[in-house]
Amino acid sequence: MGNSVLEKVFSVKNDDRKTHKVVTVLGAKIKFKKDGIKSLKQKIEDYKIMHDSSLYVGIPKDITLQLMFNSGCNSKCKFCYVHNVNNKNTYLMPKEWVYKTFKSIYPYTQHLVPTYGEITFGAEGYNYLNWITQNYPHINIFMESNGIAFTDRWAKMAAKNLFNVNFSVNAVDEESYKKTVWEKDGIFTLIMNNIKHYLDVLKENGTSMFKPSISCVLNSSNYHNTAKFIKMAAQLGIQKVIIFFDAKENSVERLSVKDKEGFYNALITLIELTKLLEKKMILGFKLFIPICNIEEYENKVKNTSIEELKEKYSDIWKLAKDFDYYENYKQKVEKYKEYNKKPLTYYEEKTGVTYHQEELKGKIICTNPWKHIRLRTSGLLDFCSWRGYKSNIYIQDFIENGLLNVEKLFNDKFYRRLRKDFAKGCYTNCLKNCPGSRFFTKQEFEVKYKAERC
């Protein structure tokens, strides 16, 4: 049958003005606007996604609820994008939501992560977390604080309820704090006194295995303090250090750095100390790093012996040589059980709970679209803390009769489409260098990230 005969049966062509598509079906001609065709295709695709039973998850039983609780802060960090610092009620998440609307999701929430602004800024942050501990004691709370207002009442609540706390310290002394973070006098000393007090409270409470982690944003002002920062952690008995590279100075999207020499030296230091302190301390720095070729840097350290590193970092090794991170983790597991909380897996302990990966059909994929909610005070939501808000989905669309319809939310086409794409290893709009966006086998993942899944 010739093409001319086929075209009389079925064909799709532009019209003379190229503004419409002309569809011929069994001799009948139907004219559509071009965007109408696109809309039709989208509707068909949406229909398929919404009726694909493999994309249905019901209500997940281990939700991570990341609430951007407020955007107020009591610090003026030079590397921060958020500067609403003087109004304690600025952009506070509506009380109606956190105390009433979310009652439908809390029973399924395993991890609560209040972030964005400073949670200790203003009374409501304390009131909310205290309310959660009393009404939903099964929830593991992960909070990050600059430490400025982490007073005795915060220390006691965190120690009593097994909070996982990270202090964003970013400096090793007053001078470096002023240079990197904020020029106000006495802030670094205040922070360190609050951290030391918290360590004392943990000891008194019998929960020293829940020592906090500390973090540092590295840039050209403090690259030279990388080893000193890790030494400071070891001096405090802290076994987990999180390192970020300044996204304001560098470009995560273009994977480029401003101070190449300083960045290089800091990264080599981190890789060397990771090798030296394996099983002693956890140094987390592979997320939000402004390069994707970290393997090249790791290869530069590969042939360096442990003895060489012990000599190079003798002061740190002396402090940390008797640390045992896995033993500390096992003690935490027993304490979780004692408090009737679900223990973290060792993988979660090492990588954090805003970063989810699981095995699907022999491949390790990011599973944030299966279990994670990231929510802004405006109601704008997404599924990951490591990417900008790419969606135009609001929590208000899923509130019915004053309660969040959790099943409707997780089975909306937004989440379904993400699950379909992620299952194929397609991570549109994700960070190029995020380990979660790489399609590993289980064996490759465990070798590369040493993340035992026990």
C-alpha positions in Angstrom: 0.0 0.0 0.0 1.5 3.4 -1.0 2.1 6.3 1.2 -0.7 8.3 -0.5 -3.2 5.6 0.4 -1.9 5.4 4.0 -2.2 9.1 4.5 -5.9 8.9 3.5 -6.4 6.4 6.3 -4.3 8.1 9.0 -1.9 11.0 9.0 -0.8 14.0 11.1 0.3 17.1 9.3 0.8 20.8 9.9 -1.8 23.0 8.2 -0.7 25.7 5.7 -0.1 28.3 8.4 1.6 25.8 10.7 -0.6 26.8 13.7 -2.6 23.6 13.8 -2.2 19.9 13.4 -4.5 18.2 10.9 -5.3 14.6 11.9 -6.8 12.4 9.2 -8.6 9.3 10.5 -10.3 7.0 7.9 -10.7 10.0 5.6 -12.1 12.4 8.2 -10.0 15.5 8.8 -9.8 16.9 12.4 -7.9 20.1 13.1 -6.2 20.6 16.5 -4.1 23.5 17.8 -0.5 22.4 18.3 -0.7 23.0 22.0 -3.9 21.0 22.0 -1.9 18.0 20.8 0.6 18.5 23.5 -2.2 18.7 26.1 -3.8 15.6 24.8 -0.5 13.7 25.0 0.0 14.9 28.5 -3.5 13.9 29.5 -2.8 10.4 28.1 0.5 10.2 30.0 -1.1 11.4 33.2 -3.9 8.8 32.8 -1.3 6.0 32.4 0.7 7.2 35.5 -2.5 7.5 37.6 -3.6 4.0 36.6 -0.2 2.2 37.0 -0.7 0.0 40.0 3.1 -0.3 40.5 3.3 3.4 41.3 0.8 3.1 44.2 2.3 3.1 47.7 -0.7 3.8 49.9 0.6 5.5 53.0 4.3 4.9 53.7 5.0 3.6 57.2 8.4 5.4 57.5 7.9 8.9 56.3 10.6 11.6 56.7 8.8 14.9 57.3 11.1 17.8 56.7 9.4 21.0 57.8 10.9 24.3 56.9 9.4 25.4 60.2 10.3 29.1 60.2 12.7 31.4 58.3 13.7 33.5 61.3 17.2 33.4 62.6 19.4 34.9 65.3 22.6 34.9 63.2 23.8 36.7 60.1 26.0 34.1 58.5 27.8 35.5 55.5 27.3 32.3 53.5 23.6 32.0 54.1 20.8 32.8 51.6 18.2 33.5 54.3 18.4 36.9 56.1 15.0 37.3 57.9 16.7 37.8 61.3 14.8 40.2 63.4 11.1 39.1 63.4 10.4 36.0 65.5 7.1 35.4 63.7 8.3 35.9 60.2 7.1 33.1 58.0 6.3 30.7 60.8 4.5 27.6 59.7 0.8 27.9 60.5 0.0 26.5 64.0 -3.2 25.0 62.5 -1.1 22.8 60.3 1.5 21.5 62.8 -0.9 21.0 65.7 -4.1 19.8 63.9 -3.8 19.2 60.1 -0.7 17.0 60.4 -2.2 14.7 63.1 -3.0 12.4 60.2 0.6 12.0 59.2 2.4 11.9 62.5 1.5 8.2 63.2 3.3 7.3 60.0 6.3 9.6 60.5 9.5 8.0 61.5 11.8 11.1 61.2 10.9 14.7 61.8 13.4 17.2 60.5 12.6 20.9 61.4 15.0 23.0 59.3 15.4 26.2 57.2 15.4 29.0 59.8 16.8 28.6 63.3 14.4 26.3 65.2 15.5 27.8 68.6 14.7 31.3 67.4 11.5 32.3 69.2 9.3 30.3 71.6 7.3 28.3 69.1 10.1 26.0 68.0 10.5 24.7 71.5 6.8 24.5 72.2 6.3 22.5 69.0 9.0 19.9 69.5 8.1 19.5 73.2 4.5 18.8 72.0 5.8 16.3 69.5 7.8 14.4 72.2 4.8 14.2 74.5 2.2 13.2 71.8 4.3 11.2 69.3 7.3 9.9 71.3 8.0 7.3 68.5 9.2 10.0 66.2 13.0 10.5 65.9 13.7 14.2 65.9 16.7 15.6 63.9 17.4 19.2 64.5 20.1 21.6 63.4 21.0 24.7 65.3 23.7 27.4 65.2 23.9 26.8 69.0 23.4 30.5 70.0 20.1 29.9 71.8 20.6 26.2 72.6 20.0 26.9 76.3 19.6 24.5 79.2 15.9 23.8 78.5 16.8 22.8 74.9 19.6 20.7 76.2 17.4 18.8 78.6 14.6 18.3 76.1 17.0 17.0 73.5 18.9 14.7 75.9 15.6 13.3 77.4 14.1 12.5 74.0 17.2 11.2 72.2 17.3 14.0 69.7 19.9 13.8 66.9 21.4 17.3 67.0 23.8 19.0 64.6 25.5 22.2 65.6 26.5 24.5 62.7 29.7 25.9 64.1 31.8 26.7 61.0 34.9 28.0 62.9 37.6 26.9 65.3 38.0 30.2 67.3 36.6 33.7 67.7 38.8 35.1 65.0 37.9 32.6 62.4 34.2 32.8 63.3 34.2 36.5 62.7 36.0 36.0 59.3 33.7 33.2 58.0 30.4 33.6 59.8 29.5 36.7 61.7 31.5 39.6 63.0 29.6 40.0 66.3 31.8 39.6 69.4 31.5 36.6 71.7 29.3 34.4 69.6 31.7 31.6 69.0 32.4 31.4 72.8 28.7 31.3 73.5 28.1 28.5 71.0 31.0 26.4 72.4 29.8 26.9 76.0 26.3 25.7 75.0 27.7 22.7 73.2 29.8 21.7 76.2 26.8 22.2 78.5 24.8 19.9 76.3 27.5 17.2 76.4 27.4 17.5 80.3 23.6 17.1 80.2 23.8 14.0 78.0 26.3 12.5 80.4 24.0 13.2 83.4 21.1 11.7 81.5 23.0 8.5 80.6 22.7 9.2 76.9 26.2 10.3 75.9 26.0 8.0 72.9 23.8 10.7 71.4 26.6 13.2 71.3 25.8 15.8 68.6 27.5 16.2 65.3 29.1 19.5 64.3 29.3 21.0 60.8 31.3 23.5 58.9 30.8 25.5 55.7 34.2 25.6 54.0 35.2 28.4 51.7 38.2 30.5 50.8 38.1 32.1 54.3 38.6 28.9 56.2 39.9 26.1 53.9 43.1 26.2 56.0 41.2 25.2 59.1 39.8 21.9 57.8 42.0 19.7 59.9 41.7 22.0 63.0 37.9 21.7 62.8 38.1 17.9 62.9 40.6 18.1 65.7 38.2 20.3 67.7 35.4 17.7 67.2 37.7 14.9 68.5 38.7 17.0 71.5 35.0 17.2 72.4 34.5 13.5 71.9 32.3 14.1 68.9 32.5 11.4 66.3 30.6 12.9 63.4 31.5 15.9 61.4 29.6 17.3 58.4 31.3 19.4 55.8 29.6 21.7 53.3 31.3 23.7 50.6 30.0 27.2 50.3 27.4 27.3 47.6 27.3 31.1 47.6 31.0 31.3 46.8 31.1 28.3 44.5 28.7 26.9 41.9 27.1 23.6 42.6 25.1 23.7 39.3 28.2 24.4 37.1 30.4 22.3 39.4 33.1 25.0 39.7 35.0 26.5 42.6 36.4 30.0 43.2 39.6 29.2 45.2 40.9 26.1 43.4 44.1 25.8 45.5 42.3 26.2 48.8 39.5 23.8 47.8 42.0 21.2 46.5 44.0 21.3 49.8 40.8 21.1 51.9 39.4 18.2 49.9 42.6 16.2 50.0 42.7 16.8 53.8 39.2 15.4 54.1 39.9 12.4 52.0 43.1 11.6 54.0 41.3 12.0 57.3 38.4 9.8 56.1 40.9 7.1 55.3 42.8 7.5 58.6 39.7 7.7 60.8 37.6 5.0 59.2 35.6 3.3 61.9 36.6 6.0 64.4 34.7 9.1 63.1 32.3 9.8 60.2 33.3 12.7 58.0 30.4 13.5 55.7 31.2 15.8 52.8 30.2 14.1 49.5 26.8 15.8 49.1 26.7 19.4 47.9 30.3 19.3 46.7 31.0 21.5 43.7 32.7 18.9 41.6 31.7 15.5 40.2 35.2 14.0 39.7 35.9 13.2 43.4 37.4 9.8 42.3 40.4 11.7 40.9 41.1 13.2 44.3 40.5 9.9 46.0 43.1 8.3 43.8 45.7 10.8 44.9 45.4 9.5 48.4 44.9 5.8 47.5 48.6 4.8 47.9 49.2 6.9 51.0 49.8 4.5 53.9 48.0 4.7 57.2 51.3 5.1 58.9 52.1 8.2 56.9 48.7 9.6 57.8 49.1 8.8 61.5 52.3 10.8 61.4 50.9 13.7 59.4 47.8 14.0 61.6 49.4 12.7 64.8 47.5 15.2 67.1 44.1 14.1 65.6 45.0 10.4 65.7 46.0 10.6 69.4 42.6 12.0 70.2 40.5 9.6 68.1 42.4 6.3 68.0 40.2 4.8 70.7 36.9 5.9 69.1 34.7 3.2 67.7 31.8 4.6 65.8 30.0 1.3 65.2 30.2 0.5 68.9 28.6 3.8 69.7 25.9 3.1 67.2 25.1 -0.2 68.9 24.7 1.6 72.2 22.3 4.0 70.5 20.2 1.1 69.1 19.8 -0.3 72.6 18.8 3.1 74.0 16.3 3.6 71.1 14.7 0.3 72.1 14.6 1.3 75.7 12.7 4.4 74.8 10.4 2.5 72.4 11.7 4.3 69.4 12.6 2.7 66.1 16.4 2.5 65.8 18.1 4.0 62.8 19.8 1.6 60.5 23.6 1.9 60.3 23.1 3.3 56.8 20.9 6.1 58.1 23.3 6.7 61.0 26.1 7.3 58.5 24.4 9.1 55.7 21.5 11.0 57.4 17.8 10.6 57.1 17.1 13.2 54.4 19.0 10.9 52.0 17.3 7.7 51.1 18.5 4.9 48.9 17.1 1.4 48.5 17.5 -1.6 46.2 15.0 -1.9 43.4 15.4 -4.7 40.8 19.1 -5.1 41.5 19.8 -1.4 41.4 20.3 1.1 44.2 18.1 4.2 43.5 17.1 7.3 45.4 13.8 6.6 47.1 12.9 10.1 48.3 9.7 10.1 46.2 8.5 7.0 48.1 8.8 8.4 51.6 10.0 12.0 51.9 8.1 15.3 52.3 9.9 18.7 52.3 7.5 21.5 53.1 7.9 25.2 53.2 6.0 27.6 55.4 3.9 28.7 52.4 2.8 25.1 51.8 5.1 24.6 48.8 6.3 21.1 48.9 8.9 18.8 47.2 10.6 15.5 48.0 14.3 16.3 48.6 16.4 18.7 50.7 19.2 18.7 48.2 17.5 20.3 45.2 15.7 23.6 44.7 11.9 23.6 44.6 11.1 22.5 41.1 7.5 21.7 41.8 4.4 23.9 41.9 2.6 21.6 44.3 1.1 22.9 47.6 0.1 21.0 50.7 -3.2 22.9 50.7 -4.3 20.8 47.8 -4.3 17.7 50.0 -6.1 19.0 53.1 -9.6 17.7 53.5 -11.9 18.4 56.5 -8.9 20.0 58.3 -6.6 17.0 58.0 -3.9 16.1 55.5 -4.9 13.3 53.2 -1.6 11.4 53.3 -2.6 8.7 50.8 -3.8 11.3 48.3 -0.6 13.2 48.6 1.8 10.3 48.1 -0.3 8.9 45.2 -0.6 12.2 43.4 0.7 12.3 39.9 3.6 14.4 41.1 5.0 11.7 43.3 3.9 8.9 40.9 5.8 10.5 38.0 8.9 10.8 40.1 8.8 7.2 41.2 8.4 6.1 37.6 11.4 8.2 36.5 13.6 7.3 39.5 13.0 3.6 39.0 14.6 4.0 35.6 17.5 6.0 36.9 16.2 9.2 35.4 16.8 12.1 37.9 15.7 15.2 36.1 16.6 18.5 37.9 18.6 16.7 40.6 22.2 17.7 41.5 24.7 16.4 39.0 27.0 15.3 41.8 24.5 13.8 44.3 25.3 10.1 45.0 21.6 9.5 45.1 21.2 10.2 41.4 23.6 7.5 40.3 22.2 4.1 39.2 24.4 1.7 41.2 24.1 -2.0 41.8 23.9 -2.9 45.5 27.5 -4.1 45.4 28.8 -1.0 43.7 27.0 1.2 46.2 28.4 -0.6 49.3 32.0 -0.5 47.9 31.8 3.2 46.9 30.1 4.6 49.9 30.9 2.0 52.6 27.3 2.3 53.7 26.6 -1.1 55.3 22.8 -1.7 55.2 22.5 -3.3 58.6 
